[in-house]
């Protein structure tokens, strides 16, 4: 059968784009895993503590901060409550976080928060003291040289800053990270030849640069008098074909090349915090990633990479309105503004506000003239709403914006093919599937969709069988594809082979109504009528496709109609 397909929306995880290096374990001073000391105040304090802890686990940052701060007010000397209330305040971006940080002299997160506060105030001597006091192990270790270098740059000591990073660039584990930050420091101090050399080292260490590295690197190369190389770097990233890179680069290319990604040492520290946050998120440490991103936002309130990362974590916690509001803060001159708009549309769809999502995507399609991404997302939203003809039209507009289709565009043809087939335009769908297979011959989902469609209509059965056999080789544990092969064999009159593959499909996809229905048909033709009736009844207990229920009920009353039996199997 035709398996449920992922939408054209790429998985838009910010961590893979922002993380420049692997980092160590999460900070050792994170909230203890042992049960906290029970609050010593009234039951209202205990209730607030329990509510706050539950809200924190659910990533409901506002409620967690409200409740844990209230609990701390009732039991101000409880150390566990102090740490939890502090973390919750940072997580929700509360002003109280700085006050609480002063009560946690040995807490790494508190030290980083105060470090940033001093940097904003220009107290660079105190910043350096705090950097040197940070622990030399754990998640902060890879960033200590970078933080110290930005501190020295803040004091006007760029020579010393670059000299301090040099050993890390020459032989350190995190060469790309240190070289990139050194390049930004050299850029800020007007040493463009040095900045160019350093950014080349960072790029050489990352042959497939992340989005952030590519954006910062292109900006530096452009200012260093290498505009062609800057363009090639952005072209390389856009050539990867993922939705985020295209949405970020093409609409904002001139902005990326014209301005600096980092304009001050304070912004450099924010960049370092986000690099660490991305690495932690890549390791699954979402809380720590969100905390560090919040620290970055205290230094750069509209910093796109930090806002996207926090929004991602909130989205995973189903805090969708809050996630969307953060994305609204990304300015139009930020390269991630287009990415944010696409994500906002996705969040609106998840909240079942499809009309708003479509309106936003139409607005983006108009503002991103020539770019297909908003129209592709519009097609996805319409297809999910079963508005297949409109979805096919949106995908068609997107395809018209692509001068020459390449292998990276097969998902667009596949999506339009699905929309066309579901709207009754099978010839158009068939053309899209065949073209997608010309571009990417071994895509199992395309092989399955076209092969099953042919088999279900009794068309091109031998070719359908060969395509589905190849799809099974590529996805041997996919029950939907196994069902398609079994159904093609059934149509060809190979009843033993059909039953073998349909039984395997049912094992793999136990709760699939169509697969159970198909097996029932095969059993009936094989004379196993009681088993056939069992499969049909079983199918009726599952989620059914439109019109499937009445058709199965008729088979239970009258058996499989003669016209539904392949000619080769009619007795």
MITITOR-567784 format. One record per residue (C-alpha): residue in one letter; residue number from 1; x, y, z. Coordinates in nm, 4 decimals, decimal comma, padded with zeros to 6 digits. Each point is the difference from the previous one (the first is absolute). Layout:
<pts>
res|n|px|py|pz
a|NUM|X|Y|Z
...
</pts>
This chain:
<pts>
res|n|px|py|pz
x|1|00,0000|00,0000|00,0000
x|2|00,0951|00,3676|-00,0141
x|3|00,1804|00,0728|00,3252
x|4|-00,0455|00,3169|00,2055
x|5|00,2553|00,2455|-00,1341
x|6|00,1980|00,2755|00,1686
x|7|-00,0999|00,3479|-00,1117
x|8|00,2335|00,2193|-00,2028
x|9|00,0818|00,1831|00,3175
x|10|00,3543|-00,0916|00,0894
x|11|00,0718|-00,0813|00,3550
x|12|00,1100|00,3504|00,1055
x|13|00,2271|-00,0690|00,2955
x|14|00,2062|00,3045|00,0838
x|15|00,2663|-00,1951|00,1832
x|16|00,1435|-00,1581|-00,3128
x|17|00,0357|00,3455|-00,1519
x|18|00,1389|00,1854|00,2979
x|19|00,2258|-00,2606|00,1600
x|20|00,3624|00,0534|-00,1013
x|21|00,1624|-00,2728|00,2038
x|22|-00,0641|-00,2827|00,2398
x|23|-00,0073|00,1008|00,3623
x|24|00,0518|-00,1833|00,3248
x|25|-00,2620|-00,1133|00,2436
x|26|-00,2588|00,2312|00,1468
x|27|00,1141|00,2209|00,2880
x|28|00,0636|-00,1893|00,3191
x|29|-00,1925|00,2564|00,2044
x|30|-00,3325|-00,0567|-00,1740
x|31|-00,2977|-00,0647|00,2292
x|32|00,0676|-00,3087|00,2071
x|33|-00,1674|-00,3253|-00,0975
x|34|-00,0555|-00,0923|00,3657
x|35|-00,3301|00,1114|00,1545
x|36|00,0250|00,3630|00,1125
x|37|-00,0232|00,0869|00,3639
x|38|-00,3676|00,0496|00,0783
x|39|-00,0943|00,3648|00,0433
x|40|-00,0306|00,0927|00,3649
x|41|-00,2835|00,2470|-00,0354
x|42|-00,3771|-00,0327|-00,0214
x|43|-00,1842|-00,2367|-00,2305
x|44|-00,0406|00,2863|-00,2499
x|45|00,3753|00,0006|-00,0461
x|46|00,0086|-00,3757|-00,0479
x|47|-00,2834|00,0237|-00,2527
x|48|00,1820|00,2725|-00,1918
x|49|00,3176|-00,2076|-00,0005
x|50|-00,1781|-00,3078|-00,1349
x|51|-00,1875|00,2031|-00,2612
x|52|00,3203|00,1726|-00,1063
x|53|00,1938|-00,3224|-00,0273
x|54|-00,2758|-00,1575|-00,2096
x|55|-00,0207|00,3072|-00,2260
x|56|00,3782|-00,0035|-00,0474
x|57|-00,0155|-00,3650|-00,1078
x|58|-00,2684|00,0960|-00,2533
x|59|00,2101|00,2953|-00,1262
x|60|-00,2734|00,2391|00,1119
x|61|00,2597|00,2627|00,0838
x|62|-00,2350|00,2786|00,1102
x|63|-00,1901|-00,2156|00,2510
x|64|00,3220|-00,1608|00,1226
x|65|00,1573|00,3397|00,0709
x|66|-00,3148|00,1357|00,1673
x|67|-00,0435|-00,3003|00,2278
x|68|00,3632|-00,0590|00,0915
x|69|00,0582|00,3685|00,0761
x|70|-00,3096|-00,0102|00,2211
x|71|00,1301|-00,3115|00,1740
x|72|00,3390|00,1630|00,0535
x|73|-00,1713|00,3041|00,1522
x|74|-00,1587|-00,2349|00,2544
x|75|00,3254|-00,1830|00,0750
x|76|00,2799|00,2415|-00,1005
x|77|00,2891|-00,1970|00,1514
x|78|-00,0735|-00,3324|-00,1709
x|79|00,2988|-00,0649|-00,2314
x|80|-00,1875|-00,2366|-00,2304
x|81|-00,2803|00,2495|-00,0435
x|82|00,2532|00,2741|-00,0676
x|83|00,1621|-00,1961|-00,2846
x|84|-00,3325|-00,1040|-00,1496
x|85|-00,1461|00,3506|00,0214
x|86|00,3165|00,1440|-00,1539
x|87|-00,0024|-00,2443|-00,2918
x|88|-00,3716|00,0563|-00,0577
x|89|00,0550|00,3773|00,0000
x|90|00,2767|-00,0294|-00,2586
x|91|-00,2088|-00,2413|-00,2069
x|92|-00,2861|00,2491|-00,0163
x|93|00,2217|00,3061|-00,0490
x|94|-00,0898|00,1565|00,3372
x|95|00,1809|00,3002|00,1477
x|96|00,0090|-00,1764|00,3402
x|97|00,2607|-00,2385|-00,1367
x|98|00,2871|00,2467|00,0523
x|99|-00,0958|00,0623|00,3612
x|100|-00,0135|-00,3724|00,0701
x|101|00,3278|-00,0599|-00,1835
x|102|00,1824|00,2107|00,2571
x|103|-00,1026|-00,2550|00,2634
x|104|00,1599|-00,2877|-00,1959
x|105|00,3735|00,0784|-00,0113
x|106|00,1063|-00,3512|-00,1113
x|107|-00,2732|-00,0662|-00,2552
x|108|00,1314|00,0036|-00,3588
x|109|-00,3220|00,1329|-00,1497
x|110|-00,0102|00,2794|00,2589
x|111|00,3614|00,0862|-00,0776
x|112|-00,0745|00,0202|-00,3720
x|113|-00,3039|00,2173|00,0615
x|114|00,1979|00,2456|00,2120
x|115|00,2846|-00,0085|-00,2502
x|116|-00,2416|00,1175|-00,2673
x|117|-00,1443|00,2678|00,2258
x|118|00,3466|00,1391|00,0653
x|119|00,0787|-00,0071|-00,3716
x|120|-00,3125|00,2018|-00,0787
x|121|00,1147|00,2569|00,2560
x|122|00,3522|00,0092|-00,1454
x|123|00,1574|-00,1374|00,3203
x|124|00,2558|-00,2043|-00,1892
x|125|00,2383|-00,0494|00,2936
x|126|-00,2793|-00,1702|00,1923
x|127|-00,0960|-00,2002|-00,3097
x|128|00,3536|-00,1353|-00,0189
x|129|-00,0064|-00,0960|00,3680
x|130|-00,3221|-00,1928|-00,0555
x|131|00,1334|-00,1746|-00,3109
x|132|00,3121|-00,1129|00,1818
x|133|-00,2138|-00,1300|00,2883
x|134|-00,2119|-00,2249|-00,2244
x|135|00,0555|-00,3766|00,0400
x|136|00,2532|-00,1564|-00,2351
x|137|-00,2169|-00,3039|-00,0720
x|138|-00,3555|-00,0622|-00,1110
x|139|-00,1898|00,1853|-00,2687
x|140|00,1731|00,3334|00,0547
x|141|00,3515|-00,1321|-00,0588
x|142|00,0063|00,0304|-00,3827
x|143|-00,1131|00,3634|00,0175
x|144|00,2383|00,1315|00,2633
x|145|00,2659|00,1118|-00,2538
x|146|-00,2670|00,1695|-00,2108
x|147|-00,1594|00,1771|00,2971
x|148|00,3401|00,1196|00,1193
x|149|00,0870|00,1232|-00,3502
x|150|-00,3228|00,2019|-00,0257
x|151|00,0696|00,1427|00,3440
x|152|00,3414|00,1164|-00,1134
x|153|-00,1510|00,1407|-00,3178
x|154|-00,2447|00,1915|00,2189
x|155|00,2976|00,1564|00,1759
x|156|00,1517|00,0983|-00,3336
x|157|00,2641|-00,2742|00,0141
x|158|-00,0629|-00,1685|-00,3341
x|159|00,3660|-00,1052|-00,0382
x|160|-00,0144|-00,1843|00,3305
x|161|-00,3380|-00,1521|-00,0872
x|162|00,1248|-00,1421|-00,3307
x|163|00,3234|-00,1223|00,1554
x|164|-00,1969|-00,1857|00,2656
x|165|-00,2098|-00,1817|-00,2592
x|166|00,2927|-00,0889|-00,2259
x|167|00,1039|-00,3220|00,1828
x|168|-00,3611|-00,1202|-00,0020
x|169|-00,0216|00,0623|-00,3736
x|170|00,3262|-00,1746|-00,0743
x|171|-00,0576|-00,3165|00,1999
x|172|-00,3192|00,0241|00,2033
x|173|-00,2959|-00,2376|-00,0264
x|174|-00,2398|00,2809|-00,0858
x|175|00,1965|00,1607|-00,2780
x|176|-00,2959|00,1270|-00,2055
x|177|-00,1631|00,1641|00,3012
x|178|00,3147|00,1789|00,1117
x|179|00,1029|00,0981|-00,3529
x|180|-00,3432|00,1468|-00,0722
x|181|-00,0033|00,2108|00,3154
x|182|00,3565|00,1112|-00,0643
x|183|-00,1076|00,1018|-00,3506
x|184|-00,2852|00,2085|00,1431
x|185|00,2359|00,1703|00,2453
x|186|00,2452|00,0768|-00,2822
x|187|-00,2877|00,1301|-00,2124
x|188|-00,1168|00,2354|00,2764
x|189|00,3517|00,1357|00,0410
x|190|00,0337|00,0662|-00,3743
x|191|00,2541|-00,2739|-00,0731
x|192|-00,1707|-00,1369|-00,3055
x|193|00,2912|-00,2074|-00,1322
x|194|00,0262|-00,1725|00,3383
x|195|-00,3783|-00,0415|00,0155
x|196|00,0009|-00,1552|-00,3469
x|197|00,2766|-00,2449|00,0904
x|198|-00,1741|-00,1048|00,3210
x|199|-00,3409|-00,0488|-00,1564
x|200|00,1591|-00,2149|-00,2675
x|201|00,1412|-00,2204|00,2779
x|202|-00,3452|-00,0302|00,1546
x|203|-00,1548|-00,0925|-00,3341
x|204|00,2765|-00,2494|-00,0776
x|205|-00,0757|-00,1759|00,3283
x|206|-00,3700|-00,0197|-00,0940
x|207|-00,0239|-00,1085|-00,3671
x|208|-00,3797|00,0005|00,0318
x|209|-00,0463|00,3268|00,1879
x|210|-00,2947|00,0585|00,2272
x|211|-00,2352|00,2822|-00,0837
x|212|00,1473|00,2284|00,2655
x|213|00,3591|-00,0647|-00,1066
x|214|-00,0902|00,0610|-00,3654
x|215|-00,1780|00,3269|00,0738
x|216|00,2792|00,1369|00,2182
x|217|00,2699|-00,1281|-00,2344
x|218|-00,1591|00,1511|-00,3101
x|219|-00,0357|00,3352|00,1736
x|220|00,3694|00,0071|00,0912
x|221|00,1164|-00,1163|-00,3428
x|222|-00,2104|00,2670|-00,1685
x|223|00,1512|00,2764|00,2132
x|224|00,3466|-00,1438|-00,0578
x|225|-00,0414|00,0643|-00,3710
x|226|-00,1003|-00,3538|-00,0992
x|227|-00,3610|00,0488|-00,1187
x|228|00,0076|-00,2905|-00,2456
x|229|00,1121|-00,2396|00,2723
x|230|-00,2642|00,1351|00,2359
x|231|-00,2672|-00,0652|-00,2613
x|232|00,1332|-00,3497|-00,0672
x|233|-00,0160|-00,0805|00,3703
x|234|-00,3649|00,1014|00,0170
x|235|-00,0690|-00,1854|-00,3254
x|236|00,1551|-00,3130|00,1487
x|237|-00,2298|00,0153|00,2996
x|238|-00,3069|00,0785|-00,2094
x|239|00,0978|-00,2893|-00,2254
x|240|-00,0588|-00,2407|00,2862
x|241|-00,3674|00,0521|-00,0749
x|242|-00,1356|00,0056|00,3525
x|243|-00,2856|00,2352|00,0686
x|244|00,1748|00,1964|00,2738
x|245|00,3132|00,0782|-00,1978
x|246|-00,1967|00,1149|-00,3032
x|247|-00,2454|00,2072|00,2030
x|248|00,2841|00,1605|00,1948
x|249|00,2470|00,0694|-00,2775
x|250|-00,1745|00,1008|-00,3177
x|251|-00,2318|00,2752|00,1323
x|252|00,2723|00,1468|00,2234
x|253|00,3157|-00,0497|-00,2050
x|254|00,0693|00,3718|-00,0367
x|255|-00,0553|00,0585|00,3719
x|256|00,2376|-00,2819|00,0904
x|257|00,2738|00,1340|-00,2250
x|258|-00,0429|00,3645|00,0943
x|259|00,0083|-00,0223|00,3792
x|260|00,1946|-00,1589|00,2816
x|261|-00,1519|-00,2964|00,1801
x|262|00,1661|00,1200|00,3200
x|263|00,0423|00,3731|00,0607
x|264|00,1408|00,0110|00,3551
x|265|00,1704|-00,2177|00,2637
x|266|-00,3326|-00,0265|00,1823
x|267|-00,1554|-00,1505|-00,3114
x|268|00,3013|-00,2295|-00,0292
x|269|-00,0731|-00,1380|00,3460
x|270|-00,3619|-00,0555|-00,1019
x|271|00,1263|-00,1867|-00,3065
x|272|00,2094|-00,2204|00,2270
x|273|-00,2969|-00,0754|00,2259
x|274|-00,2096|-00,1065|-00,2992
x|275|00,2810|-00,2204|-00,1330
x|276|00,0061|-00,1784|00,3343
x|277|-00,3799|-00,0166|00,0061
x|278|-00,0079|-00,1593|-00,3443
x|279|00,2541|-00,2626|00,1033
x|280|-00,1972|-00,0849|00,3136
x|281|-00,3243|-00,0257|-00,1919
x|282|00,1667|-00,2370|-00,2446
x|283|00,0737|-00,2211|00,3023
x|284|-00,3632|00,0141|00,1142
x|285|00,0641|00,2423|00,2891
x|286|-00,2926|00,2268|-00,0869
x|287|-00,0234|00,1734|00,3368
x|288|00,3637|00,1071|-00,0046
x|289|-00,0271|00,1032|-00,3642
x|290|-00,2993|00,2169|00,0786
x|291|00,1654|00,1551|00,3063
x|292|00,3093|00,1002|-00,1968
x|293|-00,2107|00,1337|-00,2860
x|294|-00,1851|00,2153|00,2526
x|295|00,3357|00,1348|00,1205
x|296|00,0841|00,0869|-00,3594
x|297|-00,3313|00,1833|-00,0367
x|298|00,0794|00,2139|00,3041
x|299|00,3020|00,1208|-00,1966
x|300|-00,1671|00,0120|-00,3447
x|301|-00,3791|00,0225|00,0526
x|302|-00,0959|-00,0652|-00,3637
x|303|00,2757|-00,2521|-00,0787
x|304|-00,1547|-00,2274|-00,2629
x|305|00,1964|-00,3225|00,0681
x|306|-00,0781|00,0167|00,3729
x|307|-00,3678|00,0754|-00,0607
x|308|-00,0324|-00,2913|-00,2420
x|309|00,1704|-00,2378|00,2418
x|310|-00,2226|00,1002|00,2946
x|311|-00,3042|-00,0203|-00,2236
x|312|00,1000|-00,3511|-00,1063
x|313|00,0218|-00,1206|00,3588
x|314|-00,3354|00,1596|00,0851
x|315|-00,1533|-00,1612|-00,3072
x|316|00,1182|-00,3411|00,1145
x|317|-00,1685|00,0715|00,3332
x|318|-00,3240|00,0914|-00,1830
x|319|00,0230|00,3603|00,1206
x|320|-00,1012|00,1105|-00,3479
x|321|-00,1330|00,3554|00,0587
x|322|00,3121|00,0937|00,1971
x|323|00,2235|-00,1557|-00,2664
x|324|-00,1768|00,1994|-00,2698
x|325|00,0253|00,3282|00,1892
x|326|00,3765|-00,0417|00,0282
x|327|00,0268|-00,0498|-00,3751
x|328|-00,1862|00,3286|-00,0509
x|329|00,2920|00,1784|00,1685
x|330|00,2394|-00,0866|-00,2833
x|331|00,0507|00,3200|-00,1977
x|332|-00,0514|00,0300|-00,3765
x|333|00,3729|00,0731|-00,0452
x|334|00,0978|-00,3287|00,1698
x|335|00,0941|-00,2810|-00,2433
x|336|-00,2255|-00,2309|00,2018
x|337|-00,3086|00,2160|-00,0532
x|338|-00,1205|-00,2163|-00,2906
x|339|00,0653|-00,3163|00,2018
x|340|-00,1990|00,1452|00,2897
x|341|-00,2963|00,0758|-00,2245
x|342|-00,0090|-00,3576|-00,1313
x|343|00,0169|-00,1348|00,3540
x|344|-00,2738|00,2317|00,1171
x|345|-00,2192|-00,1340|-00,2779
x|346|00,0768|-00,3533|00,1169
x|347|-00,0952|00,0897|00,3567
x|348|-00,3239|00,1614|-00,1150
x|349|-00,0866|-00,3182|-00,1865
x|350|00,0713|-00,2113|00,3072
x|351|-00,2334|00,2253|00,1964
x|352|-00,2641|-00,0624|-00,2702
x|353|00,0106|00,3622|-00,1126
x|354|00,0438|-00,0975|-00,3642
x|355|-00,1478|00,3147|-00,1510
x|356|00,2534|00,2120|00,1896
x|357|00,2789|-00,2340|-00,1049
x|358|-00,1021|00,0261|-00,3648
x|359|-00,0269|00,3789|00,0189
x|360|00,3501|00,0221|00,1467
x|361|00,1375|-00,2306|-00,2693
x|362|-00,1639|00,2029|-00,2772
x|363|00,1605|00,3109|00,1468
x|364|00,3373|-00,1756|00,0059
x|365|-00,0454|-00,1269|-00,3545
x|366|-00,0507|00,3584|-00,1129
x|367|00,2937|00,1398|00,1990
x|368|00,2371|-00,2844|-00,0976
x|369|-00,0544|00,0391|-00,3742
x|370|00,1633|-00,2786|-00,1929
x|371|00,0392|-00,2271|00,3031
x|372|-00,2084|-00,3197|00,0122
x|373|00,0089|-00,0720|00,3757
x|374|-00,3143|00,1908|00,1108
x|375|-00,2017|-00,1544|-00,2832
x|376|00,1270|-00,3479|00,0855
x|377|-00,1096|00,0503|00,3600
x|378|-00,3346|00,1322|-00,1229
x|379|-00,0421|-00,3193|-00,1992
x|380|00,0802|-00,2053|00,3105
x|381|-00,2615|00,1835|00,2083
x|382|-00,2655|-00,0418|-00,2697
x|383|00,0857|-00,3665|-00,0494
x|384|-00,0248|-00,0672|00,3729
x|385|-00,3428|00,1649|-00,0116
x|386|-00,0946|-00,2357|-00,2871
x|387|-00,0406|00,2969|-00,2363
x|388|00,1883|-00,1940|-00,2635
x|389|-00,0766|00,2014|-00,3137
x|390|00,1102|00,3223|00,1707
x|391|00,3109|-00,1763|00,1333
x|392|00,0910|-00,1161|-00,3504
x|393|-00,0356|00,3574|-00,1264
x|394|00,2267|00,1342|00,2773
x|395|00,2646|-00,2636|-00,0736
x|396|-00,0278|00,0899|-00,3675
x|397|00,0696|00,3666|00,0767
x|398|00,3004|-00,1059|00,2080
x|399|00,1350|-00,2150|-00,2852
x|400|-00,0396|00,2925|-00,2383
x|401|00,2418|00,1984|00,2178
x|402|00,2764|-00,2576|-00,0501
x|403|00,1843|00,0643|-00,3291
x|404|00,1236|-00,3570|-00,0391
x|405|-00,1108|-00,2916|00,2162
x|406|00,2823|-00,2061|00,1506
x|407|00,0282|-00,3044|00,2240
x|408|-00,0714|00,2115|00,3078
x|409|-00,3430|00,0867|-00,1414
x|410|-00,1416|-00,3533|-00,0136
x|411|-00,2006|00,0541|00,3254
x|412|-00,1858|00,2903|-00,1645
x|413|-00,1002|-00,2142|-00,2977
x|414|-00,0958|-00,2821|00,2352
x|415|-00,2173|00,2298|00,2119
x|416|-00,1725|00,1441|-00,3062
x|417|-00,0522|-00,3515|-00,1326
x|418|-00,1769|-00,1009|00,3210
x|419|-00,2191|00,3100|-00,0122
x|420|-00,0865|-00,0610|-00,3644
x|421|-00,0809|-00,3672|00,0566
x|422|-00,2228|00,0805|00,2975
x|423|-00,1816|00,2680|-00,1996
x|424|-00,0771|-00,2426|-00,2850
x|425|00,2718|00,1038|-00,2452
x|426|00,1837|-00,3303|-00,0317
x|427|00,1663|00,0751|-00,3355
x|428|00,1533|00,3138|00,1506
x|429|00,1009|-00,1909|00,3145
x|430|00,1559|-00,2785|-00,2067
x|431|00,2089|00,2545|-00,1885
x|432|00,1250|00,1536|00,3249
x|433|00,0930|-00,3382|00,1506
x|434|00,1844|-00,1071|-00,3142
x|435|00,1881|00,3296|-00,0156
x|436|00,0898|-00,0315|00,3705
x|437|00,1395|-00,3479|-00,0699
x|438|00,2046|00,1354|-00,2899
x|439|00,1630|00,2422|00,2454
x|440|00,0287|-00,2488|00,2896
x|441|-00,0523|-00,3597|-00,1226
x|442|00,0248|-00,1713|00,3386
x|443|-00,2448|00,1964|00,2103
x|444|-00,2072|-00,2756|00,1645
x|445|-00,3034|00,2161|00,0746
x|446|-00,0320|00,1116|-00,3615
x|447|00,0480|-00,3576|-00,1226
x|448|-00,2666|-00,1130|00,2452
x|449|-00,2548|00,2696|-00,0805
x|450|00,0173|-00,0438|-00,3761
x|451|00,0348|-00,3801|00,0151
x|452|-00,3008|-00,0356|00,2297
x|453|-00,2073|00,2433|-00,2058
x|454|00,0703|-00,2015|-00,3152
x|455|-00,0723|-00,3301|00,1739
x|456|-00,3233|00,1267|00,1522
x|457|-00,1201|00,1048|-00,3467
x|458|00,1296|-00,3134|-00,1737
x|459|00,2511|00,2019|-00,2030
x|460|00,3619|-00,0855|-00,0884
x|461|-00,0105|-00,2907|00,2454
x|462|00,3392|-00,1527|-00,0795
x|463|00,1718|00,3367|00,0188
x|464|-00,1879|00,0768|00,3221
x|465|00,1146|-00,3333|00,1494
x|466|00,3643|00,0751|-00,0880
x|467|-00,0210|00,3512|00,1451
x|468|-00,1593|-00,1260|00,3209
x|469|00,2538|-00,2803|00,0358
x|470|00,2714|00,2667|-00,0153
x|471|-00,1849|00,2132|00,2555
x|472|-00,0168|-00,3021|00,2342
x|473|00,3770|-00,0462|-00,0367
x|474|00,0510|00,3619|00,1002
x|475|-00,2549|-00,0066|00,2888
x|476|-00,0311|-00,3648|00,1104
x|477|-00,1802|00,0822|00,3272
x|478|-00,2629|00,2285|-00,1502
x|479|-00,3351|-00,1767|00,0207
x|480|-00,1670|00,2353|-00,2452
x|481|00,2518|-00,0822|-00,2719
x|482|-00,0253|-00,3736|00,0756
x|483|-00,3777|00,0340|-00,0431
x|484|00,0481|00,1739|-00,3358
x|485|00,2162|-00,2857|-00,1257
x|486|-00,2524|-00,2556|00,1251
x|487|-00,2821|00,1879|-00,1705
x|488|00,1895|00,0137|-00,3301
x|489|00,0597|-00,3771|00,0195
x|490|-00,3713|-00,0495|00,0741
x|491|-00,0900|00,2013|-00,3088
x|492|00,2472|-00,2065|-00,2039
x|493|-00,1650|-00,3253|00,1175
x|494|00,2890|-00,1194|00,2222
x|495|-00,2208|-00,0924|00,2953
x|496|00,2646|-00,1791|00,2166
x|497|00,2427|00,2890|-00,0447
x|498|-00,2730|00,2524|00,0713
x|499|-00,1037|-00,1722|00,3239
x|500|00,3638|-00,0288|00,1129
x|501|00,0642|00,3737|-00,0421
x|502|-00,3394|00,1125|00,1296
x|503|00,0450|-00,2091|00,3156
x|504|00,3421|00,1558|00,0493
x|505|-00,1542|00,3457|-00,0518
x|506|-00,2618|-00,0697|00,2688
x|507|00,2754|-00,1075|00,2393
x|508|00,1819|00,3263|-00,0627
x|509|-00,3094|00,2263|00,0045
x|510|-00,2436|-00,1742|00,2339
x|511|-00,2479|00,2891|00,0291
x|512|-00,0289|00,0914|-00,3675
x|513|-00,3522|-00,0483|-00,1365
x|514|00,0932|-00,0092|-00,3689
x|515|00,2683|-00,2660|00,0487
x|516|-00,2353|-00,2214|00,2018
x|517|-00,2668|00,0503|-00,2668
x|518|00,2404|-00,1039|-00,2759
x|519|00,0977|-00,3156|00,1867
x|520|-00,3668|-00,0811|00,0418
x|521|-00,0502|00,0239|-00,3765
x|522|00,2918|-00,2335|-00,0649
x|523|-00,1261|-00,2523|00,2564
x|524|-00,3477|00,0041|-00,1580
x|525|00,1344|-00,0776|-00,3459
x|526|00,2119|-00,2802|00,1509
x|527|-00,3156|-00,1558|00,1427
x|528|00,0863|00,0955|00,3607
x|529|-00,3316|00,1740|00,0482
x|530|-00,0156|-00,0044|00,3810
x|531|00,3494|00,1569|00,0217
x|532|-00,1041|00,2562|-00,2608
x|533|-00,3053|00,1019|00,2050
x|534|00,2191|00,0280|00,3095
x|535|00,2383|00,2408|-00,1808
x|536|-00,2864|00,2095|-00,1358
x|537|-00,1632|00,0277|00,3425
x|538|00,3337|00,0889|00,1482
x|539|00,0472|00,2737|-00,2579
x|540|-00,3335|00,1541|00,1044
x|541|00,1347|00,0538|00,3529
x|542|00,2796|00,2227|-00,1313
x|543|00,0250|00,3497|-00,1426
x|544|-00,1548|-00,0204|-00,3460
x|545|00,0533|00,1900|-00,3213
x|546|-00,3080|00,1880|-00,1278
x|547|-00,2514|-00,2449|-00,1504
x|548|00,1932|-00,3055|00,1196
x|549|-00,2439|-00,1058|00,2714
x|550|-00,3136|-00,0543|-00,2150
x|551|00,2035|-00,1891|-00,2598
x|552|00,1355|-00,2420|00,2634
x|553|-00,3491|-00,0450|00,1472
x|554|-00,1271|-00,1102|-00,3425
x|555|00,2784|-00,2569|-00,0248
x|556|-00,0959|-00,1412|00,3392
x|557|-00,3580|-00,0376|-00,1243
x|558|00,0631|-00,1280|-00,3515
x|559|00,3656|-00,0996|-00,0242
x|560|00,2588|00,1494|-00,2346
x|561|-00,1725|00,1140|-00,3233
x|562|00,1046|-00,1939|-00,3094
x|563|00,1132|00,3188|-00,1733
x|564|00,2424|00,0647|00,2885
x|565|00,1753|-00,3331|-00,0611
x|566|00,2905|00,0263|-00,2476
x|567|-00,0793|-00,1741|-00,3279
x|568|00,2867|-00,2455|00,0465
x|569|-00,1538|-00,1186|00,3298
x|570|-00,3660|-00,0309|-00,0978
x|571|-00,1335|-00,3514|00,0318
</pts>
